[in-house]
Amino acid sequence: MTRSYRQVEVDQFLPLTPVAFEILLAVAGGERHGYGIMQDIEASTRGKVRLNPGTLYRAVGRLVNAGLLEELAERPAPDLHDARRRYYTATPLGLQVAKAEARRLEAQIAEARAKKLLRRT
């Protein structure tokens, strides 16, 4: 069962940096290794966001320290993967924070549309 987090606990992480949000989006679909996270972000942003390894691992470290990501102790299919790769997954809190950030951004888009800065597509 997923632990329920109080809104105050979730809100303390908002707003997320764009890099942190992209990382949480990348692992929301399942565990990923660092290079896989970089590839996922580049693909999902159509190449507009390209993280170098230093930026990625500093951000991952901050997310792990904050309790939003965790490094997996076991590697999925260890016989198929390089043992040096570290795999990460979102924690239940991390998923709640990512959802809250998505709602926050959605509200900003609604405000931009209300002020005629964006058209509906």
GIPEGI-V140055 format. One record per pair of residues at least 12 apart in sequence whose C-alpha atoms are under 6 Angstrom apart, sorted by sequence separation. I is the first residue (numbers start at 1). J is the second residue. D is the distance in whole Angstrom. If there is no record, write none. Layout:
i,j,d
I,J,D
I,J,D
This chain:
i,j,d
26,40,6
72,87,6
71,87,6
72,88,6
71,88,4
70,88,6
70,89,6
69,89,6
69,90,4
68,90,6
69,91,5
68,91,5
68,93,6
68,94,4
33,86,5
33,87,4
32,87,5
32,88,5
31,88,5
31,89,5
27,89,6
10,97,5
